[in-house]
Amino acid sequence: MSGQGPSSEKGVNTNLVCQESYACGGSEEAVFECDECGSLQCVRCELELHRQERLANHERIRIGPGHVPFCDSCKGSNGTPVGGGRQRAVVRCQGCKINLCLDCQKRTHSGVNKRKHPLTAYPPPKTAEAISEAGVNEAEAKKARLLEKVCSFLLVDENEEMQVKDEDLFVKKLDCNPDQLLKVVSIFGNTGEGKSHTLNHTFFLGREVFKTSPTQESCTVGVWAALDPIHMVVVIDTEGLLGASSNQGQRTRLLLKVLAISDLVIYRTHADRLHDDLFKFLGDASDAYLRHFTKELKATTARCGLDVPLSTLGPAVIIFHETVHTKLLGSDKPSESVERLLQERFRKLGRFPEAFSSIQYRGTRTYNPPTDFSGLLRTLEQQLDNNTTRSPRSPRVIYKALQALSERFSGEIPDDHLTYNSFFPDEYFTCSSLCLSCGSGCRNSMNHLREGVCHEAKHRCRYSAHYDNRVYTCKACYEGGKEVIVVPKTSASSDSPWLGLARYAWSGYVIECPNCGVIYRSRQYWYGNQDPVDTVVRTEIQHIWPGSDGFLKDNSNAAQRLLDGVSFMAQSVSELSVKPAKAVTSWLTDQIAPAYWKPNSLILTCHRCSEIFQDNDTKHHCRACGEGFCDNCSSKSRPVPERGWGLAPVRVCDACYEQRGIRPELLDADLEDEEGGTLIARKVGEAVQNTLGAVATAIDIPLGLVKDAARPSYWVPDQDILSCYHCQREFTAKLSKHHCRACGQGVCDECSPERRPVPSRGWDHPVRVCNNCNQKPGDL
């Protein structure tokens, strides 16, 4: 390409002519200079040339008054520099029609022939001091005045804690109208890439709004923000990636929170080639955004009443690439678009940045400092004017979105997570709780318990004998479309403590459904009773989460409930000066006795000898007549088939023994009565001889000897309880330790004076609870 001279050959250069002749024929005034094309271009040529896909990312600058072109002799035929960086011309040779720098003039025009060529000098380039002295134009002066008072402030510290306490203070620090609609631009990149410097020169005319430093240490700690009053943009500066700092996991997670509230993200890289960490960061950020932030941003949208959801699409990304020695991306492959080359790099690394609304490449090659940020600014302005995917919003909404993400995704991250092959592993954003039974992690977001959302595991659980994590649901309700959890326990909710204990001693544990009532008793028929799993309940294995109340499932604490019931009964009977074992045995016998037996409570004297019964005396029933006798008056035995006792000898009184004949009227009448038949004979015989004997034995044995065997699995073991869980007083021989039936913690008597039913644990009647559990509303 041949250079065209100034329109006036004399004096100072005033106008430059297009050097391309692509669309204009070389007759129009030059308006642009393209560094990569190596030529001055008019408006038409610049438009037509850079409409081509391979030339679209070339850096162009607009020519102003007194512009000095590059030396034509410093570049080769393909436009690349010869022997180093290109120099600005100092003269124009009117004979050769080329622009020459001082070195090239001496080298090419020292000969006899060219020494006589007429030369026109260009004005020397203005220095910064000269520009300052000359003053800036009115528009630049206005911008400078707007930026005079702009300063940055710490928005979030390195521990992810908000340093601006509310939205009003956020608006005040931005120094803007609360109703002003703003967009957010943030910058990311490795430590030392010049992120703060880039923001200062792109948005703030070089003013040091964000702190920069020439030292090796990172000068930006946490997240800083400032308002660009020219473009009405909240500009956010972030910490560098790959920096040597503590809490690296939390700091990396903080970057994604900033990215989520941004409309435009600049990824700044200063390297001769694009490194893999750029593509890995953006790919992992996209994946984490879709997995964890979309739902929370939608909730923020609903709370703030926005017309356009914050999470419709992620932010647009601009990769700002500065090189020194190498060409920009795509310049050596003019047939392929830069965006396609970027997507190919993402694909090779197995990353897919689907969350971002767009990814653009903006490169600049810096032969000599300073860096030219004008191309980046033009791209930013184009994106900021585009409201099709991300609309501007008020500063209050911006603050609420960041606050919501900070509250949801917070907490310490264990150091072992830093070894994961991802910038943003799921552990940065999901609940850290692990199932105690199977070790599976919770897949819900962090801090989900604050919203009343229960843990949810990633995998199915396995049964653990230690936690006994089986759960029963009523089969009848399940078939009716409901899922009702049922808890095996010693007594039905409608039973009194005494009657419940008697029925437990006789019929075993009970399964009660809130809808269907009592659906199962483990020894109801004594022989041939089927397992409840085969008949009335469904079994599921559920997860055990740390900090939960454990499992309220089977009768593992039935023994302790039995002891509690026996202790309660023994205490009540003792207060009436009655021996516990005899009183309980007599009472239990009355509950399951045949209808013709005289109740123990009405038997005060022997029916034959009239001897008064004492507390320790045993009352016996004659199986024939049903009256109460002492041992001496009922020592005989004979078969009593007429009462349903079969042909085996049973206890009878002396009078009935002498009347050995069977009265036919009794036999016919009683065999028709189910309560007087064989079934009740079995019940009375086995219950009195075996079950009541075991109950009486349990009363006679000190309760302390069987506590360990009866302790429920969720109780804290006695050996681990050194002090009261609430008042922290140490337990001594005089200060007894007790267990709260609701939480299982060890407490003193003063910290557990109240009694409440704990149906979730299987206690339907008042039992000991600590003060904390007693204050909880509703059923325990």
C-alpha positions in Angstrom: 0.0 0.0 0.0 1.4 3.4 -0.9 1.0 6.2 1.5 -0.9 9.4 0.6 0.4 12.7 1.7 -1.3 15.6 3.5 -3.7 17.7 1.5 -1.4 20.6 1.8 2.2 19.9 1.0 3.4 22.9 3.0 3.6 23.4 6.7 1.9 21.3 9.3 -0.1 18.2 8.3 -3.8 18.9 8.6 -5.5 16.1 6.7 -4.6 12.5 5.9 -5.9 10.5 2.9 -7.2 6.9 3.0 -4.4 4.5 2.2 -6.6 1.4 1.5 -8.4 2.5 -1.7 -10.7 -0.5 -1.0 -14.0 1.3 -1.4 -13.1 4.9 -2.0 -10.3 4.7 -4.6 -7.9 6.5 -2.3 -9.5 9.9 -2.6 -11.3 10.3 0.7 -10.0 11.7 4.0 -8.7 9.2 6.5 -10.8 8.9 9.7 -9.4 5.7 11.2 -6.0 4.1 11.7 -6.0 0.3 12.0 -2.9 -1.0 13.7 -3.2 -4.6 12.4 -4.1 -3.6 8.8 -1.2 -1.1 9.1 -3.0 1.7 7.2 -5.1 4.8 7.4 -8.7 4.3 6.4 -11.7 6.4 5.5 -15.2 5.6 6.9 -16.2 3.5 3.9 -13.1 1.4 3.7 -13.0 0.9 7.5 -16.6 -0.3 7.4 -16.2 -2.6 4.4 -12.9 -4.1 5.5 -13.9 -4.9 9.1 -17.3 -6.3 8.2 -15.3 -9.4 7.2 -15.3 -12.0 10.0 -11.6 -12.5 10.0 -10.9 -8.7 10.4 -13.7 -7.9 12.8 -11.6 -7.8 16.0 -8.9 -5.5 14.6 -7.9 -2.6 16.9 -8.8 0.8 15.3 -8.4 4.3 16.6 -10.1 7.4 15.4 -7.8 10.0 13.9 -7.9 13.4 15.5 -6.4 16.8 14.6 -2.6 16.6 14.3 -2.5 12.9 14.0 0.8 11.4 13.1 0.8 8.1 11.1 3.2 5.2 11.5 6.4 5.0 9.5 5.7 3.1 6.2 9.3 1.7 6.1 9.2 0.2 9.6 6.7 -2.5 8.5 7.2 -5.4 6.1 5.1 -6.2 3.1 2.6 -8.0 5.3 2.3 -5.2 7.8 4.5 -6.7 10.5 7.3 -4.6 12.2 10.8 -4.9 10.9 13.5 -5.2 13.6 11.2 -4.3 16.5 8.3 -2.0 17.3 6.8 0.4 14.7 7.6 4.1 15.0 5.6 7.1 14.3 6.7 9.1 11.2 8.5 12.4 11.6 8.6 13.4 7.9 6.8 12.7 4.6 8.8 12.2 1.5 7.0 14.0 -1.3 9.0 12.2 -3.9 8.5 8.7 -2.6 5.1 9.4 -1.2 5.8 7.6 2.0 6.0 8.5 5.7 9.3 8.0 7.4 10.6 7.9 11.0 13.9 9.4 11.8 15.8 6.1 11.6 14.3 5.1 8.3 14.9 8.5 6.8 18.6 8.2 7.6 18.7 4.7 6.3 16.7 5.1 3.0 17.4 8.8 2.1 21.1 9.1 2.7 22.0 8.4 -0.9 22.8 11.0 -3.5 19.6 10.5 -5.4 17.0 10.6 -2.6 18.8 13.2 -0.5 17.3 15.9 -2.7 13.7 14.6 -2.3 11.4 17.3 -0.7 10.4 16.4 2.9 7.5 17.7 4.9 7.8 17.4 8.7 5.1 16.2 10.9 4.4 17.9 14.2 6.0 16.1 17.2 3.5 14.0 19.2 2.1 15.8 22.2 3.2 14.7 25.6 0.8 14.2 28.5 2.0 17.5 30.0 1.3 19.2 26.7 -2.2 17.8 26.5 -2.8 18.8 30.1 -1.6 22.3 29.5 -3.7 22.6 26.3 -6.8 21.4 28.2 -9.3 18.9 27.2 -12.4 19.4 25.2 -15.7 20.2 26.9 -16.9 16.6 26.9 -13.7 15.3 28.5 -13.8 18.0 31.0 -17.4 17.1 32.0 -16.4 13.5 32.4 -13.5 14.5 34.5 -15.7 16.6 36.8 -18.2 13.7 37.2 -15.4 11.3 38.2 -13.7 13.6 40.7 -15.6 12.4 43.7 -15.9 8.8 42.8 -14.2 6.4 45.3 -14.4 2.7 45.9 -15.6 0.9 49.0 -15.3 -2.6 50.5 -18.5 -4.4 49.7 -17.7 -8.0 51.0 -14.6 -9.0 52.9 -12.4 -12.1 52.3 -14.5 -14.0 54.8 -17.7 -13.5 52.7 -19.2 -11.1 55.2 -21.1 -8.1 53.9 -19.4 -4.9 54.9 -22.4 -2.7 53.8 -25.1 -3.5 56.4 -28.2 -2.5 54.5 -29.5 -1.3 51.1 -29.8 2.4 52.2 -26.1 2.5 53.1 -25.3 0.8 49.8 -27.2 3.6 47.9 -25.4 6.2 50.0 -21.9 4.8 49.3 -22.7 4.6 45.5 -23.9 8.3 45.8 -26.8 7.8 43.4 -30.5 8.1 43.3 -32.3 5.1 44.9 -34.5 4.8 41.9 -31.7 5.0 39.3 -31.5 1.9 37.1 -28.0 0.4 37.0 -26.1 -2.5 35.5 -23.2 -4.3 37.1 -19.8 -4.9 35.5 -17.3 -7.1 37.3 -13.8 -8.2 36.5 -12.0 -11.5 37.1 -8.6 -12.8 36.4 -5.4 -14.2 38.0 -3.5 -12.3 40.5 -1.2 -9.7 39.0 -3.0 -9.4 35.6 -3.8 -5.7 36.2 -7.6 -6.0 36.9 -7.8 -2.8 39.0 -5.7 -0.9 36.5 -8.0 -2.0 33.7 -11.1 -0.8 35.5 -9.4 2.5 36.3 -8.5 3.3 32.7 -11.6 1.9 31.1 -14.2 3.6 33.3 -12.5 6.3 35.3 -10.1 8.0 32.8 -7.1 6.6 34.6 -8.0 7.8 38.1 -7.0 5.3 40.8 -10.5 4.6 42.0 -9.4 1.0 42.7 -6.1 0.6 44.5 -3.2 -0.7 42.4 0.2 -1.7 43.6 3.6 -2.6 42.0 4.4 -5.1 44.7 4.2 -8.9 44.4 1.3 -9.1 46.9 -2.3 -8.8 45.8 -3.5 -5.3 46.4 -7.2 -6.2 46.2 -8.6 -8.2 49.2 -12.3 -8.9 49.2 -14.8 -7.3 46.8 -14.7 -3.6 46.1 -17.4 -1.5 44.3 -17.7 2.0 42.8 -20.2 3.7 40.6 -19.3 4.9 37.1 -21.6 8.0 36.8 -21.0 8.3 33.1 -22.3 4.9 32.1 -24.4 4.5 35.2 -22.7 1.2 36.0 -21.8 -0.4 39.3 -18.1 -1.5 38.8 -16.9 -4.4 41.0 -13.3 -5.3 41.5 -12.4 -8.8 42.8 -9.5 -10.7 44.2 -7.2 -12.5 41.8 -7.4 -16.2 41.2 -4.5 -18.5 42.0 -3.3 -16.2 44.7 -1.5 -17.6 47.8 -4.0 -16.8 50.5 -6.0 -18.4 53.4 -9.6 -19.4 53.0 -9.1 -20.0 49.3 -12.3 -22.0 49.1 -14.5 -19.2 50.5 -12.8 -16.5 48.4 -13.3 -18.5 45.3 -17.0 -19.0 46.2 -17.3 -15.3 46.7 -16.3 -14.7 43.1 -19.3 -16.7 41.9 -21.6 -14.7 44.0 -20.3 -11.5 42.3 -20.6 -13.2 38.9 -24.2 -14.1 39.6 -25.3 -10.5 40.2 -23.3 -9.1 37.3 -24.7 -8.2 33.9 -21.3 -8.1 32.3 -18.1 -9.9 33.2 -14.6 -9.0 32.1 -12.0 -11.8 32.2 -8.7 -10.0 32.1 -5.6 -12.0 31.0 -2.2 -10.6 30.2 -0.4 -13.4 28.4 0.9 -14.2 24.9 -1.6 -17.1 24.8 -4.9 -18.0 26.4 -4.3 -20.4 29.2 -6.5 -23.4 30.1 -7.3 -22.0 33.5 -9.4 -19.2 31.8 -11.6 -21.8 30.1 -11.8 -24.0 33.2 -12.9 -21.1 35.4 -15.6 -19.9 33.0 -16.8 -23.5 32.4 -17.0 -24.4 36.1 -18.6 -21.0 36.9 -21.3 -21.7 34.3 -22.0 -25.1 35.7 -22.2 -23.9 39.3 -24.4 -21.0 38.3 -27.0 -23.3 36.8 -26.8 -25.8 39.6 -27.0 -23.6 42.6 -27.8 -20.0 41.9 -30.7 -20.1 39.5 -33.2 -21.1 42.1 -32.0 -18.5 44.6 -32.0 -15.7 42.0 -35.6 -16.6 41.0 -36.6 -16.3 44.7 -35.0 -12.9 44.9 -36.8 -11.9 41.7 -40.1 -12.8 43.3 -39.3 -10.9 46.5 -38.3 -7.7 44.6 -41.1 -7.9 42.0 -38.9 -7.6 38.9 -40.4 -7.8 35.5 -37.3 -9.6 34.0 -36.0 -12.4 36.2 -32.4 -12.1 37.3 -31.8 -15.7 36.3 -33.1 -15.7 32.8 -29.5 -16.0 31.6 -26.2 -15.5 33.1 -24.0 -12.4 32.4 -22.3 -11.7 29.1 -18.5 -12.4 29.2 -15.8 -10.4 27.5 -12.4 -12.0 27.4 -9.9 -9.1 27.4 -6.6 -10.5 26.1 -3.5 -8.4 26.0 -0.4 -9.6 24.2 3.1 -8.3 23.5 5.0 -10.7 21.3 2.2 -12.8 19.8 -0.7 -12.2 17.4 -4.2 -11.9 18.7 -6.5 -14.9 18.6 -7.9 -15.6 15.2 -5.4 -13.3 13.3 -3.6 -16.4 12.0 -6.8 -18.1 11.0 -8.8 -15.5 9.1 -11.3 -18.1 7.8 -12.6 -19.0 11.3 -14.4 -16.7 13.7 -12.9 -16.0 17.1 -16.1 -17.1 18.9 -15.8 -20.5 17.2 -12.2 -20.9 18.2 -13.2 -20.1 21.8 -16.0 -22.7 21.8 -13.5 -25.3 20.4 -11.2 -24.7 23.3 -14.0 -25.1 25.8 -15.0 -28.4 24.1 -11.5 -29.8 24.2 -11.4 -29.2 28.0 -14.9 -30.7 28.5 -16.4 -27.4 29.6 -19.6 -25.9 28.3 -20.4 -22.3 29.3 -24.1 -22.6 28.7 -25.1 -20.2 31.5 -23.6 -17.1 29.9 -25.7 -15.0 27.5 -22.6 -14.5 25.2 -18.8 -14.8 25.2 -16.8 -12.2 23.2 -13.1 -11.9 22.6 -11.5 -8.4 22.7 -7.7 -8.4 22.2 -5.1 -5.7 22.1 -1.4 -5.9 21.3 0.8 -3.6 23.2 4.1 -2.9 21.4 4.9 -0.1 23.8 3.0 0.9 27.0 0.5 2.2 27.8 -2.2 -0.4 27.0 -5.0 0.8 24.7 -8.3 0.2 26.5 -10.5 2.0 23.9 -11.5 -1.2 22.1 -12.6 -2.8 25.4 -14.6 0.3 26.2 -16.4 0.3 22.9 -17.3 -3.4 23.3 -18.5 -2.7 26.9 -20.7 0.2 25.7 -22.3 -2.0 23.1 -23.1 -4.7 25.6 -24.4 -2.2 28.2 -26.8 -0.8 25.6 -28.3 -4.3 25.0 -31.2 -4.9 27.4 -32.7 -7.9 25.6 -31.4 -10.5 28.2 -30.4 -8.4 31.3 -32.3 -5.3 32.2 -30.9 -2.6 34.5 -32.3 -2.5 38.0 -32.3 -0.4 41.1 -29.3 -0.5 43.5 -31.6 -1.9 46.2 -32.3 -4.9 44.1 -28.6 -5.4 43.4 -27.9 -5.3 47.1 -30.7 -7.7 47.9 -29.6 -10.2 45.4 -26.0 -10.2 46.7 -27.3 -10.4 50.3 -29.5 -13.3 49.5 -26.7 -15.3 48.0 -24.4 -14.4 50.9 -26.8 -15.7 53.4 -27.6 -18.9 51.6 -24.0 -19.8 50.6 -21.9 -19.2 53.6 -19.9 -21.1 56.1 -16.4 -22.6 56.3 -15.1 -24.9 53.7 -12.8 -27.8 54.8 -9.4 -27.6 53.3 -9.7 -31.1 51.7 -12.2 -29.6 49.2 -9.5 -27.5 47.7 -8.0 -30.6 46.0 -11.0 -31.1 43.8 -10.6 -30.8 40.0 -12.9 -27.8 39.8 -12.9 -24.2 40.6 -16.4 -24.4 42.1 -17.0 -28.0 43.5 -20.5 -28.8 44.7 -19.2 -28.8 48.3 -18.8 -25.0 48.1 -22.6 -24.6 47.8 -24.3 -27.7 49.2 -25.0 -28.7 52.7 -22.0 -30.3 54.4 -24.0 -32.8 56.5 -23.4 -36.5 56.0 -25.7 -39.4 56.8 -24.4 -41.1 59.9 -25.6 -44.5 58.6 -24.4 -44.6 55.1 -22.2 -41.5 54.7 -24.2 -40.0 51.8 -24.1 -36.2 51.6 -27.1 -33.9 51.6 -27.8 -32.4 48.1 -29.7 -29.4 49.3 -28.2 -25.9 49.3 -26.3 -24.5 52.3 -28.3 -23.3 55.3 -31.5 -24.9 54.0 -32.6 -25.8 57.5 -33.2 -22.1 58.2 -36.1 -22.2 55.7 -37.5 -25.4 57.2 -36.3 -27.6 54.4 -35.2 -31.0 55.6 -32.0 -32.8 54.5 -32.3 -34.7 51.3 -29.7 -37.4 50.4 -28.0 -38.0 47.1 -28.3 -41.8 47.4 -30.5 -44.3 49.1 -29.6 -45.2 52.7 -28.5 -48.6 54.0 -29.6 -50.2 57.3 -27.4 -49.6 60.3 -28.0 -51.8 63.4 -26.3 -49.1 65.5 -28.9 -46.4 64.5 -31.7 -48.9 63.7 -32.9 -46.5 61.0 -36.0 -48.4 59.9 -39.2 -46.5 59.6 -42.7 -48.1 59.6 -45.6 -46.6 57.6 -49.2 -47.8 57.9 -50.0 -50.0 54.9 -53.7 -49.2 54.9 -53.0 -45.5 54.7 -50.4 -46.0 52.1 -52.8 -47.9 49.9 -55.3 -45.0 50.4 -52.8 -42.5 49.1 -51.4 -41.3 52.4 -48.0 -41.9 54.0 -48.3 -42.1 57.8 -45.3 -43.0 59.9 -46.2 -45.3 62.8 -44.1 -45.9 65.9 -44.1 -49.2 67.8 -44.4 -48.5 71.6 -45.5 -50.0 74.8 -49.0 -48.6 75.0 -51.7 -46.9 72.9 -52.2 -43.2 73.4 -55.6 -43.8 74.9 -54.2 -46.1 77.6 -53.4 -44.9 81.1 -49.9 -45.6 82.4 -51.1 -48.5 84.5 -53.3 -50.0 81.9 -50.7 -49.5 79.2 -48.2 -51.4 81.3 -50.6 -54.2 81.9 -51.4 -54.5 78.2 -47.7 -54.4 77.3 -47.0 -57.2 79.8 -49.7 -59.2 78.3 -50.0 -58.2 74.6 -46.5 -56.9 73.9 -45.7 -53.7 72.0 -48.4 -51.9 70.1 -48.4 -50.1 66.7 -50.8 -47.3 66.5 -51.8 -45.3 63.5 -53.3 -41.8 64.0 -56.0 -42.6 61.3 -56.6 -46.3 61.9 -56.0 -46.6 65.6 -54.2 -49.7 67.1 -53.3 -51.9 64.1 -51.0 -54.4 65.8 -50.1 -55.9 69.2 -47.0 -58.2 69.1 -48.5 -60.9 71.4 -52.2 -60.4 70.8 -52.9 -64.1 69.9 -49.8 -65.6 71.6 -49.5 -68.3 69.0 -49.1 -67.9 65.2 -49.0 -64.1 65.4 -47.6 -62.8 62.1 -44.9 -60.2 61.8 -46.3 -56.7 61.3 -44.1 -56.1 58.2 -46.1 -58.9 56.5 -49.5 -57.6 57.5 -50.0 -54.0 58.6 -46.9 -51.9 57.9 -44.4 -51.0 55.2 -40.6 -50.7 56.0 -38.3 -48.0 54.8 -34.7 -47.2 55.5 -34.1 -43.6 56.2 -31.1 -41.4 56.7 -29.7 -40.3 60.0 -28.4 -36.7 60.0 -26.1 -35.0 62.5 -28.0 -32.9 65.0 -31.3 -34.5 64.3 -33.4 -36.1 67.1 -32.5 -39.5 65.8 -35.1 -42.1 65.0 -38.5 -42.5 66.5 -39.2 -45.8 65.0 -39.3 -49.1 66.9 -39.6 -50.3 70.5 -35.8 -50.0 71.2 -36.7 -47.8 74.2 -39.7 -50.0 75.2 -37.6 -51.4 78.1 -37.0 -48.0 79.4 -40.6 -47.0 79.0 -41.5 -50.2 80.9 -39.2 -49.3 83.7 -40.5 -45.7 83.7 -44.0 -47.2 84.0 -43.1 -49.6 86.7 -41.3 -46.9 88.6 -44.3 -44.6 88.3 -46.6 -47.4 89.5 -44.3 -48.5 92.3 -44.0 -44.9 93.5 -47.8 -44.3 93.4 -48.5 -47.5 95.2 -45.8 -47.0 97.8 -47.3 -43.6 98.7 -50.4 -45.6 99.7 -48.3 -47.9 102.0 -48.9 -50.9 99.8 -46.2 -53.3 98.6 -45.5 -52.5 95.0 -45.0 -56.1 93.8 -48.2 -57.4 95.4 -50.3 -54.4 94.4 -49.2 -54.5 90.8 -49.7 -58.3 90.6 -53.2 -58.0 92.0 -54.1 -55.2 89.8 -52.8 -56.8 86.6 -54.6 -60.0 87.5 -57.9 -58.1 87.7 -57.3 -56.6 84.2 -57.2 -60.0 82.5 -59.2 -62.2 84.9 -62.4 -64.1 83.8 -65.7 -62.4 84.4 -66.7 -64.7 87.3 -63.6 -64.0 89.4 -64.0 -61.7 92.3 -61.7 -58.6 91.8 -58.7 -58.5 94.1 -59.6 -55.0 95.3 -62.8 -56.5 96.9 -61.1 -59.5 98.5 -60.2 -58.3 102.0 -60.6 -61.7 103.8 -60.4 -65.3 102.9 -63.8 -66.5 101.7 -63.5 -69.8 103.8 -61.7 -69.0 107.0 -62.3 -65.2 107.0 -58.6 -64.4 107.8 -57.8 -60.8 107.0 -55.2 -60.5 104.2 -52.1 -58.5 105.0 -49.9 -56.5 102.6 -47.6 -59.4 102.0 -50.2 -62.1 101.8 -51.0 -63.7 98.5 -54.6 -63.9 97.3 -55.7 -67.0 95.3 -58.7 -67.5 93.1 -60.6 -70.7 93.0 -60.8 -71.7 89.4 -64.2 -73.2 90.0 -66.2 -70.6 92.0 -64.0 -67.5 91.5 -63.8 -66.5 95.1 -60.7 -65.3 96.9 -58.9 -67.6 99.4 -55.7 -67.8 101.4 -53.1 -70.4 100.5 -54.2 -72.9 103.2 -57.8 -72.9 102.0 -57.0 -73.3 98.3 -54.2 -75.9 98.3 -56.1 -78.5 96.4 -56.3 -78.9 92.6 -58.5 -80.7 90.1 -59.7 -80.3 86.5 -62.3 -77.6 86.0 -63.4 -78.2 82.4 -66.8 -76.6 83.1 -65.0 -73.2 83.4 -62.9 -73.8 80.3 -59.7 -74.9 82.0 -59.6 -78.2 80.2 -58.6 -81.5 81.9 -55.4 -80.3 83.6 -55.6 -79.9 87.4 -55.8 -76.2 88.5 -56.2 -74.5 91.9 -59.6 -74.9 93.6 -60.8 -74.1 97.1 -61.5 -77.0 99.5 -65.2 -76.7 99.2 -65.1 -77.0 95.4 -62.6 -79.8 95.6 -65.1 -81.8 97.6 -67.8 -81.1 95.0 -66.0 -83.1 92.3 -69.1 -83.3 90.1 -69.5 -81.1 87.1 -72.7 -79.1 86.9 -74.0 -79.3 83.3 -75.7 -75.9 83.4 -72.3 -74.3 84.2 -70.6 -76.2 81.4 -73.2 -75.3 78.7 -73.5 -71.7 79.7 -69.8 -70.9 80.1 -68.7 -72.7 76.9 -71.0 -70.3 75.0 -69.2 -67.4 76.7 -65.9 -66.7 74.9 -64.6 -64.9 77.9 -65.1 -68.0 80.1 -63.8 -70.5 77.5 -60.4 -71.9 76.6 -58.9 -68.7 75.4 -59.3 -66.9 78.8 -58.0 -70.0 80.5 -54.8 -69.7 78.4 -54.6 -66.0 79.1 -55.0 -66.3 82.8 -52.7 -69.3 83.2 -49.8 -68.0 81.2 -50.2 -64.4 82.3 -50.4 -65.2 86.0 -47.7 -67.8 86.0 -45.2 -66.2 83.6 -45.8 -62.6 82.7 -46.8 -61.2 86.0 -44.0 -63.0 87.6 -41.6 -61.2 85.3 -43.2 -57.9 86.0 -43.0 -58.5 89.7 -39.4 -59.5 89.4 -38.6 -56.2 87.4 -40.1 -54.3 90.3 -38.3 -56.2 93.0 -34.9 -55.8 91.2 -33.4 -52.3 91.7 -33.9 -50.2 88.7 -30.3 -49.1 88.5 -29.2 -52.6 87.7 -31.1 -52.7 84.5 -30.8 -49.1 83.3 -27.9 -49.9 80.9 -29.9 -52.7 79.2 -33.0 -50.5 79.0 -31.4 -47.2 77.8 -32.7 -46.0 74.4 -30.1 -45.6 71.7 -30.5 -41.9 71.4 -29.7 -41.3 75.1 -26.2 -40.0 75.8 -24.4 -42.8 77.8 -23.9 -42.2 81.5 -20.2 -42.5 81.3 -20.1 -39.6 78.8 -22.2 -37.3 81.0 -19.9 -35.4 83.3 -21.9 -32.3 83.8 -25.5 -31.0 83.3 -26.1 -30.1 79.7 -27.8 -26.8 80.6 -26.3 -25.4 83.8 -22.9 -27.2 83.4 -22.7 -28.3 87.0 -20.6 -31.4 87.5 -22.5 -34.5 88.6 -21.5 -35.9 92.0 -22.9 -38.5 94.3 -25.3 -35.9 95.7 -26.2 -34.4 92.3 -28.0 -37.2 90.3 -28.0 -37.3 86.6 -31.3 -37.7 84.6 -32.1 -38.1 80.9 -34.4 -35.8 79.0 -36.9 -38.2 77.3 -37.1 -35.8 74.3 -33.5 -34.9 73.4 -31.6 -37.6 75.4 -29.2 -35.2 77.0 -28.0 -35.6 80.6 -29.5 -33.0 83.0 -29.8 -32.4 86.7 -33.1 -32.4 88.5 -33.3 -28.6 88.7 -33.0 -28.3 84.9 -35.7 -31.0 84.3 -38.5 -30.3 86.8 -41.4 -30.6 84.2 -43.2 -33.6 82.9 -44.7 -33.7 79.4 -45.8 -36.5 77.0 -43.2 -37.2 74.2 -45.3 -39.1 71.6 -42.5 -38.9 69.0 -40.3 -40.9 71.3 -43.1 -43.4 72.3 -44.1 -41.7 75.5 -47.8 -40.8 75.4 -47.9 -40.0 79.1 -46.0 -37.3 81.1 -42.3 -38.1 81.5 -39.2 -36.1 82.4 -38.1 -33.4 79.9 -35.5 -30.7 80.2 -36.3 -27.0 80.3 -35.3 -26.4 76.7 -37.5 -29.1 75.3 -40.3 -28.1 77.6 -40.3 -24.6 76.0 -40.8 -26.0 72.5 -44.3 -25.3 71.2 -46.6 -28.2 70.0 -46.1 -31.9 70.6 -42.6 -33.2 71.4 
